[in-house]
Amino acid sequence: MQNRYIAISCDVLFREVCLCASKSKNVVDVIFKNKGLHDIGTARMVEELQNVIDQIDCNKYEAILLGYGLCNNGIANLRASIPIVVPRAHDCITLLMGSKERYAEYFAKNPGTYYYSSGWLERSTNETGEGVMKQLGIEKTYEEYIEEYGEENAEYLMSMLGNWVTNYTKVTFINNGVGDIENSRARSKTEAERNNWEYEEIEGNISLIERLLDGKWDEADFLVVPPDNKIMPSNDTKIISYYK
């Protein structure tokens, strides 16, 4: 049976979601939100996504599909008058890799890794992908911190940020075969070299996105939130749950 869904997704996944939507037997309308939504704080991200949901004509669709993970609780408390379907994922890396298990295994073997994909780089604001330090909001100089926070606070911030930054040792480019791969690969390598980090490229997997859009929502990988219930973190291996 052909169903009609509407998906709301981070534009980091633009190419992957569009590819899967084009191949799906279902009719899938898609709303993309800027990746900067993650940077405005949890409460505002939830508010923005809820506003998008509230503007949907739910009589036209069987379900709302979220192209997001839990994303630092950025989807917590979202609700709709029709089911909301969400991948069981902490963030978009799971959607780029294909499963939470694969991500967890890679993460355990490669701590201190910063991840890139073609979409992540394309949705950055300049040609170098902004640089990891700027993406993390810690690109300011010592003098700029003094001017903004005072000398004592500046010293503390620099020491804390310095310790934190050293936790990163690697850049991993997730190749899903979409976009300008050569350009994305080169930019990822440049970022690794800039920070004197290791570089690795791994093959991505879009099967989780495919199943989300195809309506193949097994309980192990997806949460189906009943109408008028709210998403909540489950604080266990299932990642997300819901409540009335």
Secondary structure, 3 states (H helix, E strand, C coil): CCCEEEEEEEHHHHHHHHHHHHHCCCEEEEEEECHHHHHCCHHHHHHHHHHHHHCCCHHHCCEEEEECCCCCCCCCCCCCCCCEEEECCCCHHHHHHCCHHHHHHHHHHCCCEEEEEHHHHHCCCCCCCCCHHHHCCCCCCHHHHHHHHCHHHHHHHHHHHHHHHCCCCEEEEEECCCCCHHHHHHHHHHHHHHCCCEEEEEECCCHHHHHHHHCCCCCCCEEEECCCCEEEECCCCCCEEEEC
